[in-house]
Amino acid sequence: MNALYNSRFKVAAFVLLFAGLLLFGAAPAGAETPIPALTGRIVDNGGMLSYGAKESLTNLLEAYEQATTNQIVVATIPSLENEEIEQFSIRLADAWQIGQAGKDNGAILLIARDDRRMRIEIGYGLEGVINDARAGDILRDVLIPAFQRGDYDTGVTESVSAMIRHISPDFEYEGLADVNMDGDNEVGSVFGGLFSLFAVIMIVLGALGGRSKRHYKRGLTSSIGQAILWSLLSSSSSSNRNRHRGGGGFGGFGGGGGFGGGGGGFSGGGGGFGGGGASGRW
């Protein structure tokens, strides 16, 4: 009798232990990072941004929405709690519904502080102007270098500027940065070089049309000199533009626009997301 009782006790204990292990092991796998409340255009639960940067960005994004109906939100969180940033980001987008219903013109810049992860989540309606590759360029060329320097205000401010510039090139706002990106410089250099070469060829061909050898020699020498001078001036002008585009002064936007920085009453407009965007790590 005692042997039977002991056997049943051991079986029951084993079953309870096994069930406990299953529950303990399943909890982390099924755990999801809590979705923060949408309290404004800047939801800095990670405590990464200064008050001035948050206020300036809020003013900018409010003015941008009023001018275009596009919605951009910045969100920082302390940790992903072992969840993949892509999974959390799309859950966040589904919960907040940034952008207008029918237009799906929303975007989210998400940063997980302790995980050192970041992501740009793009709504359906904006994927044509900020595709996955362009979103990756913004992270790689703008956000990551600033974050590696510990300059969170500049990184977020410049990244938001880059997003706006790509979505709405004609949008004007006092202090909006025209951010310099490596990919843009490479394309500009190629086209600039081809244009310079074409101009040189046309000038030389024009000189070959001289009516006499004397005029030909004089015209050829003069034209080549003009072509070289023009090419140098063009190159210098392009270099100056690039320095202007990539220069400093991104620490905060101007206070124009007359909008408050509190973000009170802000909400998403029913925008849809399909997982477009890019992720990175600093």
Secondary structure, DSSP 4 states (H G I P E B T S, - for coil): -HHHHHHHHHHHHHHHHHHHHHHHHHHHHH--PPPPP--SSEEETT--S-HHHHHHHHHHHHHHHHHH--EEEEEEES--TT--HHHHHHHHHHHH--SBTTT--EEEEEEETTTTEEEEEEEGGGTTTS-HHHHHHHIIIIIHHHHHTT-HHHHHHHHHHHHHHHH-TT---TT------HHHHHHHHHHHHHHHHHHHHHHHHHHTT-SSHHHHHHHHHHHHHHHHHHHHHHHHHHHHHHHHHT-S--S----TT---SS-TT---BB--EEEEEEEEE-
